[in-house]
Amino acid sequence: MRIDILTLLPELLESPLGHSIVKRAQDKGAVDIRVHNIREYGKGSYRQVDDYAFGGGAGMVMTVAPVFELIKKLKAERPYDEIIYLTPDGERLAQPAVNRLSVVTNIIILCGHYKGVDQRIREHLITKEISIGDYVLSGGELAAAVLVDAVVRVIPGVISDETSALTDSFQDGLLAPPVYTRPEEFNGWRVPDVLLSGNHKLIAEWQEEQAMLRTRQLRPDLLNE
Ligand code: 6GU
C-alpha cells in the first residue's frame, strides 16, 4: 500500500510515522508513506499557499493551485483509490472504514490548515472527507497520524501475531476484555483465577463475557446499532 500525505507542516508527522508499528510496517515494505510539503508548490518567490477568504471572515484559506499541481503530479504516476481530505466536517472515522482503507492500493491524504481549503479543491479533487471526532484540531496533521496508524496496523501481515489486530476493541463491535500480566498478585490485587486455570475454553468464555459487560457498561451505544 502507498500513502501520500500532503501537508504544510511535514515536521508534525515525522515522529508518529517514525516509530512503533507504523515504522516497522514501512521497514517491512507493507506500506510506503510519502510526506509532501505543499509549500514547494506555492506561488512566487514567497511560495504562497494561502490567501484571504472572499467575502471576508477570519483566517486564511489554502489556495487551489499548489494542491492541484501536487495531486496532478501524483495522479500521473499512479491511480489513486481515494483522495481523502481531513476535516472536522467530514464523516466520523470508525473501525469499519479503517478496515476498508487498509486493503486499497494507493491513497492521498490532504491535511488542511488555517480556515481550511478552497471549496473547489473539495468539490473537484477530493473523493472522501474524514473527521476523527467532534472537536476541532488546528490542522489535519494529527488526524492524519491517527488515520494512518489505525489503517497501517490492520494491513494484513503488519502485526506478526495474525490474530492480534482482529482482537482489538471494535473489531467485533465490542470493547476488548481486560488483560493482565505477571505477577499473579500485586499489593493484594489478584489476577482473576480463570486466567490462571489453563482451561482455554473457560478463558475464552470469560473474555467474551467481559467484553460484553464492558461494552454494556461503557459504550451501550455500540450494542444498539
Ligand atoms: Cl480531520 N481535522 C481538524 N482540523 N480537526 C478535526 C478533525 C480533522 N477531526 C476532528 N477534528
Boltz pocket constraint, residues with backbone or C-beta under 6 A from the ligand:
constraints:
  - pocket:
      binder: B
      contacts: [[A, 85], [A, 86], [A, 87], [A, 88], [A, 112], [A, 130], [A, 131], [A, 132], [A, 133], [A, 134], [A, 135], [A, 136], [A, 137], [A, 138], [A, 139], [A, 140], [A, 143]]
      max_distance: 6.0
